[in-house]
Amino acid sequence: MNPNITRRSFLGQGVKGLAAAVFIPPFFHPGRAFALSKGEKQANYYEYFGVTEEMLRAVMQAALAKGGDYCDLYFQHRIVNQISLEDNSVNRAHGNISFGVGIRVLKGDQTGYSFTEEITLKAMKLAAATAANIATAGKKVDPVPLSLHKTPDYYKIKTPWEDVGIDQKIPCLKNLNSRVFALDSRIIKSNIFFVDESSHILFANSEGRVTWDYQPMITIGVSCIAEENKKREQNFASLSGRQGMDLLTPENMEYLADKAVKKTTELFEAVKLEGGQMEVVLAPGNSGILLHEAIGHGMEADFNRKNISIFSDKMNKPVAKKFVTIVDSGVNPHCRGTINIDDEGNDVQETVLVEEGILKNYLHDRISAQHYNVEPTGNGRRQSFRHPVLPRMRNTYMLPGPHKREEIIASVKKGIYAETFINGQVFIGGGDFTFYVKSGYLIENGKFTKPVKDVNIIGNGPEVLKNIVMVGNDLKMHEGGGSCGKNGQTVPVSMGLPTVKVSQITVGGVSV
């Protein structure tokens, strides 16, 4: 790549390549000659973005010129391809390319941030001068020599997505579509959605740390509509992770189709419940979204530093029963929320939030870690080079407990088994939430009796945590994962849960 590449010339190449990419594989991938997978020689990680160490030091000096304490540069080249298949025909295929650098300056707990889509020394120094305005006085700090920091690789793939053509993807999607229709004659419509992503990242800071990462991602899902006696129902299933084409095995596609059809057709037999307080059993896997939203956000350190979270005064205090342990981890192989390094160059780890019922840690980025005088937990994340860092979750889940699933179900006199959640809303300050349960089952006298639908559950995250009375030994991660929004930024995450019994939650149903 030309070390003085401009946004105009880059996008000019990209538009021409992308116009052909929808029809002629492979998709456009500028700079692929320098794309480096983990384990390969990384001598060209500067060359990929057309920069040198001297350029980076000059930009950092401009960023620190007004007295900033620290600065970092976050380069990103991201390629996203999307395909939609409706009733066995491709009705949409498009791609998006973004390329640029974000420059951050810290002064105490204040952040100055700017970005540019032109990787030239002039453009980067101008952006650095803008970010530098957060500081107006102080001792001048000079950047130190840069050195590559070795990182692990939790998502090795055989072939980068840039090297996979659309002709290799379409047959898989058509086979998935065909199986959906073959499974049940009541299926009248299906929609397959497929997204693959490659993100090349170079990070450097004024303390001398340089990190490099290649982050793959795939999401594939199917939504189907069934009709019976002029009544229609709809549901979906999806798989996602930091993987390559190896996710698209015949076995996985068969599983995906079977699950989507089963979840859809079961709704014909589903009943609407009378509302009220009742026992709720959270299914393993997908129900982890309640843990993520109602509890996890409250443990992000910025909310606690600002005394917004209800957990801000509960450190080292009991918040749940002794058999409840909750972690947030960035090291689960191939999970959607896994990262080799966080977006401010910190090592990742498994962070124990609640240990045997006691609140032990918050999720930290650099700023909150300095405030609490602890080490960053590897939770500094951003949507792209256009966005500043925030403390964010990665893969958040509850560890297995002492109970068996059958034992938990058998203990319920009357309650619901909540299986699929959508459309949740949480108020971080008080921890109040409401979630729509798309599908689940009624439990009566310890047995599943009927499928249920159109159920809302309403409660408070900390109260639900206290009211967890049984935790199963069957931890499962959410297969589809999710995208978490915060302060206008979206990042990929995953969540998980074993079978969990909550002694009571308000269930909203039909009026009687």
Secondary structure by P-SEA (a helix, b strand, c coil): ccccccaaaaaaaaaaaaaaccccccccccccccccccccccccccccccccaaaaaaaaaaaaccccccbbbbbbbbbbbbbbbcccccccccbbbbbbbbbbbbcccbbbbbbbccccaaaaaaaaaaaacccccccbbbbcbbbbbbbbbccccccccccccccccaaaaaaaaaaaaaacccccbbbbbbbbbbbbbbbbcccbbbbbbbbbbbbbbcccccccccbbbbcccccccccccccccaaaaaaaaaaaaaaaaacccbbbbbccbbbbbbccccccccccccccccccaaaaaacccccccccccccccccbbbbccccccccccccccccccccccccccccccccccccccaaaaaaaccccccccccccccccccccccbbbbccccccaaaaaaaccbbbbcccccccccccccccccccccbbbbbccccccccccbbbbbbcaaaaaaaccbbbcccccccbbbbbbcccbbbbbcccccbbbbcccccccccc
